[in-house]
């Protein structure tokens, strides 16, 4: 920290600690890689919960981030057959971008029993939930694995 300014300390970026920052909000990123097992999904939820807290996200935005990561990581664990799953979270402007990657290939899940209404009794709605909370959601499947990107608005 430089202290040569008579008005008080200035950091190297020119901001005073007692004044709000001027200009666009900083771009923040956080990433975590875990073994693609069911036990890793709650660990990835804890990871993004910590990210949300450290970035000062509202409780609602933190819950949305946690839900999206849980669904996407769960899909990677259940369907990819890959050895690991990676989560990248990026905050820029008013958008949180969540990216979940795996290095596997799609595995068809076993058939689920139907409920009385003919719909699956359990599961099969995760990507729909992600899309409902997202302003944009895209699935990129290649021979090297799958990458799902969801953009979430936040305050």
Buried (B, 14 or more C-beta within 10 A) or exposed (E): EEEEEEEEEBEEEEBBEEEEEEEEEEEEEBEBEBEBEEEBBEEBBEBBBEBBEEBEBEEEBBBBBBBBBBBBBBBBBBBBBBEBBBBBBBBBEEEBBBBBBBBBBEEEEEEEEEEEEEEBEEEEEBBEEBEEBBEEBEEEEEEEBBBBBBBBEBE
